[in-house]
Amino acid sequence: MLIKSVNGKTPSIPEDCYVAENATIVGDVSFGSSCSVWFNAVIRGDVNFIKIGNKVNIQDGAIIHCTYKKHPTIIGNNVSIGHNAIVHGCTVHDNVLIGMGAIVMDNCVIESNSIVGAGAVITQNTVVGSGSIWAGVPAKKVKDINQSDFAGEIERISNNYVMYSSWFKEEE
């Protein structure tokens, strides 16, 4: 893994987090507990800060960045960021799934208990309302989520990634 300071800012990663050997974390990045950063993921807090909550999994090839002098990236708790997703200069609230290959652009807000579908592009300044699913290019709301079905699903995924990361920690 590459953990690198930039402009006097060093990533803050609790010991209970897992970071894959070829992940890159740079600059003003802080993590909550029980997070995982998977293979080839890049988290670059070089031009603004990135704050990541508890039980967040950043899957293989994902990129998290921010916008110089404009937009930090803030990620809540129990968030799954799918393989090859890009999350840039935005706010993602708690209990959110960002699907594989999705792009969330500057100044977007993804409210709690929402899903951004695989391959979706959430264009600049978009607010994804709580309890909704967005998909497409550009992304649009496709439906509301049945909260009783959804409530445990995002937490289940977050908990699974805590379990998966424990397998890799055992091998260290």
Buried (B, 14 or more C-beta within 10 A) or exposed (E): BEBBEBEEBBBBBEEBBBBBEEBBBBBBBBBBBBBBBBEBBBBBBBBBBBBBBBBBBBBBBBBBBBBEEEBBBBBBBBBBBBBBBBBBBBBBBBBBBBBBBBBBBBBBBBBBBBBBBBBBBBEBEBEBBBBBBBBEEEBEBEEEBEEEEBEEBBBEBBBEBBEEBEEBEEEE
